[in-house]
């Protein structure tokens, strides 16, 4: 089809085929954008998945698992392929003519390219918060558990909250009000403004992870913590959450983070980090989703990843909370890093 063989990259694939066509061909359950359908990855009695246009990208969101994928991550997950093998499968299935690794043990499929549906960006959710004063509850949660001080919390634009409101642009234009019990730790992570809208990530750590622990209007591709970094250095970590990053900062490490474990990492951000630091290391959870996501980004950007030993707490903050020993946590991080750089 093409006279010149181009490198096999996401960018070159998307020059030849749309994200929508990739989703439609590998996700037969999908019929229309932004329409719920059942997950193929688990028993799903009520349709809880959808593919929507978010910030210019087609994103698969599974609300039952709190997961999200771009089209390449979806193919990787659906067929249990590495990131590179997922690109290769798309390349061959669509006959794109990009560079071929010659690997033969991947199952290939005949696919078709259809017409693009009319897509509309989902409207921006508006979140407002009411902050409250620091209390003993916050001291216990942040410092007693994770050795993260009040000063560090506030400097990261993280605030204790008593209420928050969500306006989903419903027809009655009424806000949804959430009142938080006095004894419940709850926080608003502020991410600045985008197109005149305040960006908040609401974190309620004692809530069930599937029922209200998080609310957010922050883009999945946002990387947090840039302003804490020096101009250059030896090593920087990419963590999955602000809480993990704050502990890493307290321990003396340079670190940035996504908004949660479903965050997207962009090549431009990794390239920026590579220009500033000698080593860029992904540090995600030691559970299956965390390792799977870290491996995907590691292959995609050619950077190493680490995770806690399988028999230990899943992430750096859980490790600190379990052992209450910053020197032990530092020793853990150093031992993990020494294995990959």
N, C-alpha and C positions, 0 to 999 in steps of 0.2 A: 504493500500500500504506500509506503514511504521510501524515497530513494536513499535518504541519509538516515543511518541508525543513530537515534538520540539516546542519551543515558536514561536508564529506567528510574525515574523519580516521580513523586506525587505530582509535581508541577507539570511535567511532560505528559503524564497520563491525562490530567485535567484539561490540557490543550486539545485533546483528541476525543474525549468522552466526558459527559457530565456526571457530577456526583449523583444526580437523580437516576440516571441510567444504571449506574453501578448498584445503587440500592435496590432498584426495581428488579434487576436480573438475579440478584442473590438473596432477595427477601420477598418471596412470592406472597407472603402474608400482607405485604404492603400494597395498597390500591391507590390511595390518594395522600398527598402531603397533609400533615397535621391532623390525620384521622387515626384514632386509637386502633390497635390490633394486638393480638396475643403474642407473647414472647415464645420463641422456640427454644430458649435456653433453660426454661424451668416450667413447672406446671403453673399455668396462668389462667385462672377461671374467669377473671375479668380483664378485658383488654387494657393493658397498662403501658404499651409502647407506642411511640409515634416518631415519625421523621418530620422535622420542621426546619424551616429556614431561619437560622439565628445568626445575626450579624454577618450576613452574606455567605454563610456556609450551611450545607445540609447536615443536620445532626440527628442521629438515632438516640433517643432518650428512653430508658427503661425506668419508669417511676417505681416499679416494684423492687428493683435492685439498686436504685440510685446510681445508675450507670449511664454513661453517654459515650458514643463513638462517632467519629467521622466515618465516611464510607470505607476507608482503608482499614480502620480498626474493626469495623463490623465484619468485613471479609475475613480478617485474621481470626476473629473470635468464632465466626460461624464454621469455618473449615479447619480450625485448630492449626493455623499456619503462623509462621514468624512474619514479621512485618515485610521483610524482603520477599518471602515466598508469596505473600498476599499480593504484592505489586506484580510479581511474575505471573500469577494466576490471572489477574485482570488483563495484563498485557497480552497473554496468549488467548484468553477467552474472547476478547474483543478484537483480536488480530491487529494490535496497534503498531507493531513493527518496531518497538523499542528494543534496546539491547537485551539479549536473552542469555541468561546464565547457563543454559543447557541442561538444567536440572530436570530429570524426567519423572521423578516419583511424586508429582503433584497431579491430582485429578483435574482435568480441564472440561469445560462446559461450552456448548454452543450458546451464544447470547445474541440478543437483538437490541438495536437502538431505536427507541420510539420518540414520539414528540414530547417536548417538555410541557408539563402542566403549568398553569398560571400560578406562580408562587407569590405569597405575600408574607412579609416579615411579621412575626408575632409582635404585638404592641408591647412597649416597654412597661414593665411592672414598676409601680411607684411604691417605695417603702419609706415610711417615716418612723422615727423612734422618739421615745422620751427617756432621757438618761436619768440616772439616780446617783447618789453618792456612793463611794466605796464603802463596803461593810465587812464585817467579820466573815460573811459567806464568801466574799471575793478573796479575802486573804487566805482562807483555807483552800479554796479551789486553785488559785494561781500559785501562791507561794508554798503552802504546806505540801501540795501535791507535786508541783513541777519546779519549785525554786525560781519562779518568775515573779519579780517584784511588781508592786503597784506602779512604780515609775516606768518600768519597761512596758507594762501593759498600756499605760496612757500614751507613752511616746509612739506606740505603734498605731494610734488612733483606734484603740479598742476601748469600749465604754460599757459599764454596767447599765442595764436598761430595766425599766419597770413596765413599759408598754411599747407596742409597735403596731403600726397600721399598714395594711396592704390595700392598694386600689388596683384592681385588675381590669379597670375600664369596663365595668359591667354596665348594663343599660340603665340601672338606677343611679349609677355614679356614686354609690355609697362605699365608704372605706370599710374594710374588715378590721375590727379592733381586737387585739390580743392583749389581755391583761395578765401579767406574770405574778405568781404568788410571791409573797415577801421572802419566803425561805428558799426560793429557787434561784440558782445562779443562771443568769442569762446575759448575753453580751451582743453588742452591735459592733461589727468590724466595719469601719468606714474605709471606702476605697476611692474617695474623691467624687468628682462630678463628670458626667458624660452627656453631652448635648443637653445641658441644663437640668439633668436629673441626678439627685444624690444616689450614690451606689452603696448599698448596705448588704452585709451578709449577717443574718441573725443566727446566733449559735446558742442553743439551749442544751447543754451537755447531759442533763439528766433525763431528757426525753428519749423515747424510743426512736432509733435511727430511721424508721419507716413512717413515723407519725409525729412530725413536727420538730425534729431536732434542728433542722436547717430551713431557713427561708432566705432567698437571695434574688437580687436583680443585677448581680455582677456577671459580666461575660465570662464564659468558661476559659477563654484564652488569656485572661488577665494574669500577669505575673506580679506578685507582691514582694516588696522588700528592696527594690532598686536603690532607694535613697539611703539604705543602711550600708551599702557596699563601698569599699575603697576603690580608687581608680584602677588598681591592679593588685594582684596577689597570687599566691600559690594554688589555692583550692577554693572552690565555691560549691555548695550543695544545692540541689533542687529538692525541696520538700513538698509534701502534699497539702500542708495547711499552715495557717499563721501561727497556731499554737506550737507546732513542731519547730517552726523557724525561730520563734522567740526563745525557746529553750536552747536551740543551737547557738543563737547569738549570745545568750548568757554563758554558755560553755566556751565561748571565744571563737566560734566558727563563722565564716561568711556564708550566708544562706539566702535564697529566695524561695518563694513558694507559690503554688497554684492556689485556687480558692478551695478545692477539695480533691478527693481522690479521682474524680471524673474530669479534672481539668485537662485542657488541651495545651500542649507545648508547641510553640511555633519555632520554625527554623531560625527566623530572624532574632528571636530572643536567645536561643542557644548560641548562635554566632556572636552575638553581642557579649555573652558571658565568656566565650572562648577568646575573644579579643582582650578581655580584661584579666583573665586568670589562666594559669598554666594547666589547671585540671578542673573539669566540670563533672560532678558526680551526682547521679540520681539516688535519693535515699527515700524509698517508699516502704510500705508495710510488708510484713513477712507472710501475709495471707495470700491465697491464690490470686485474687484480683489485683492486689498490690504488686506482686511479683510479675504477673502477666503484663500489667501496664508499664512497669519499669523496663521489662525486656523489650517491649515494643518501642519505647522511646530510645532505649539504648541502641537498638539496631538502626533505628531511623536516623539518629544523629551521631552515631559512632562515639558514644561516650559511655563510661562504665556505670554500673549501678550496684548498690549495696542494699541489704536489708538485715534486720536482726536475725539471729539464729532461730530456726523454726520452733524450738522449745522455749523461747523467751517471749516476753511481751511484744506485741506486734509492731510498735513504733517507739521512737526515742522518748516521747513524753510518758507513755505507759511504762517504759523501762524505768524512768526516773521516779514515777509514782510508786512503782512496786518496791524499789530498793532504797529510795530516799537518800541517794548517795551520788552527788555530782561527779566525784572522782571516778566512781565505778562507771557512770554513764560516759564520761569522757574516754575512759579506757576502752569501753566497748566501741565507740565511734572510731577511735584511732586504730583499733585492731581490724575493723571492717575495711577501713580505707587502705591500710597497708596491704591488703590482699588484692587490691585492684589497681594501685598506682605505685 
